[in-house]
Amino acid sequence: MSTVCLSLHGQVRECRDSEGKKIFASVCPKGATQVRDVEILKPPTETKEVKEQKALTLRRLYEQDQINRTKEANRQEAEGAARDAQRQLSNKCYEDRKKLSALLIVAPIEVGQEKDGTPIFLEDKKRLDMIKEMSERLQKCPEEQAQNGKN
């Protein structure tokens, strides 16, 4: 086992104590003899190729990040569009349910007035056709499908 005492500045020497253990220090301690001066190597400098490779890697990482961000933005936009479509469908179903409720009332339904103010009522056949059409459209609504799945 060797003891290491390195100085950040100056020369480093390899020394041996009286028991033969290696010691590294800028000055050999008392009772130790200097074996050699230790050459401290500078960290290697980056070559042009290494710098180019790092730049290429960073550029690829940046490009991949841009691709990932674009994919995420597209995914969020698609999810938002799907939520909007679902909300529109729910609103349409709600309106259809209200219309169907009104059509199912036994009383005559006024759809307009003549020029003289006489009411125009919905014909029974047209009313039945509208009830059938509304019922069929409502079968496609998510709420209706969920209820039908429970029954």
C-alpha positions in Angstrom: 0.0 0.0 0.0 1.3 3.4 -0.9 0.6 6.8 0.5 -0.2 9.6 -1.9 0.3 13.3 -1.1 0.0 15.3 -4.4 0.5 19.0 -4.8 -1.5 20.8 -7.4 1.3 23.0 -8.2 5.0 22.1 -8.5 6.9 18.9 -8.8 5.7 15.6 -7.5 8.3 13.1 -6.3 8.2 9.4 -5.6 9.8 8.6 -2.3 10.3 5.4 -0.2 10.2 5.3 3.5 12.3 3.1 5.7 9.9 0.2 5.3 10.0 0.4 1.5 6.5 1.9 1.1 6.0 4.4 -1.8 5.1 7.9 -0.9 4.3 10.6 -3.5 4.9 14.2 -2.3 6.3 17.5 -3.4 9.0 17.1 -0.7 10.0 13.7 0.6 9.3 13.4 4.4 12.2 12.8 6.9 13.5 9.3 6.8 12.3 8.8 3.2 14.5 8.8 0.1 13.6 10.2 -3.3 13.3 7.6 -6.0 12.4 9.8 -9.0 10.5 12.9 -10.2 7.0 12.0 -11.4 6.0 13.5 -14.7 2.5 15.0 -14.5 0.8 14.7 -17.8 -1.5 17.4 -19.1 -5.0 16.3 -20.1 -5.0 15.5 -23.8 -6.3 18.3 -26.1 -9.3 17.6 -28.3 -8.4 16.9 -31.9 -10.3 18.5 -34.7 -12.0 15.1 -35.4 -13.1 14.8 -31.8 -14.5 18.3 -31.8 -16.4 17.6 -35.1 -17.8 14.4 -33.7 -19.0 16.2 -30.5 -20.6 18.9 -32.7 -22.3 16.2 -34.9 -23.6 14.4 -31.8 -25.0 17.6 -30.3 -26.6 18.5 -33.7 -28.2 15.0 -33.8 -29.4 15.3 -30.3 -30.9 18.7 -31.0 -32.6 17.4 -34.2 -34.0 14.4 -32.3 -35.3 16.8 -29.6 -37.0 18.9 -32.2 -38.6 15.7 -33.7 -39.8 14.6 -30.2 -41.2 18.1 -29.4 -43.0 18.1 -32.8 -44.5 14.6 -32.1 -45.6 15.7 -28.7 -47.2 18.9 -30.0 -49.0 16.9 -32.7 -50.2 14.3 -30.2 -51.5 17.0 -27.9 -53.2 18.7 -30.8 -54.8 15.4 -31.9 -56.0 14.7 -28.3 -57.5 18.2 -28.2 -59.3 17.7 -31.5 -60.6 14.4 -30.3 -61.9 16.0 -27.0 -63.5 18.8 -29.1 -65.2 16.3 -31.4 -66.4 14.3 -28.4 -67.8 17.5 -26.7 -69.5 18.5 -30.0 -71.1 15.0 -30.2 -72.2 15.2 -26.6 -73.8 18.6 -27.2 -75.5 17.4 -30.4 -76.9 14.4 -28.5 -78.1 16.6 -25.7 -80.0 18.8 -28.3 -81.4 15.7 -30.0 -82.7 14.4 -26.6 -84.4 17.8 -26.0 -86.0 17.7 -29.4 -87.2 14.1 -29.0 -88.7 15.0 -25.7 -90.6 17.8 -27.3 -91.8 15.6 -30.1 -93.0 12.9 -27.7 -95.4 15.4 -26.0 -99.0 14.5 -26.9 -100.0 18.0 -27.6 -99.8 19.5 -31.2 -96.5 21.2 -32.0 -96.6 24.6 -33.6 -93.9 25.0 -36.3 -94.9 28.4 -37.6 -97.7 30.8 -38.4 -99.7 31.8 -41.5 -99.6 35.4 -42.7 -102.8 36.0 -40.9 -101.4 34.6 -37.6 -103.0 31.2 -37.8 -100.7 28.6 -36.3 -99.2 25.9 -38.4 -98.9 22.5 -36.7 -96.5 19.7 -37.4 -98.3 16.9 -39.3 -98.5 13.5 -37.5 -96.6 11.6 -40.2 -93.8 14.1 -40.2 -93.8 14.0 -36.4 -93.4 10.2 -36.4 -90.7 10.3 -39.0 -88.8 12.9 -36.9 -89.2 10.8 -33.7 -87.8 7.8 -35.6 -84.9 9.8 -37.0 -84.1 11.3 -33.6 -84.2 7.9 -31.9 -81.9 6.4 -34.5 -79.4 9.3 -34.1 -79.5 9.0 -30.3 -78.6 5.3 -30.5 -75.2 6.5 -31.8 -74.6 8.8 -28.8 -71.9 7.5 -26.3 -74.3 8.0 -23.4 -77.0 5.8 -25.1 -74.4 3.2 -26.1 -73.2 3.0 -22.5 -76.7 2.6 -21.2 -77.5 -0.1 -23.8 -74.3 -1.9 -22.8 -75.5 -2.0 -19.1 -78.9 -3.4 -20.0 
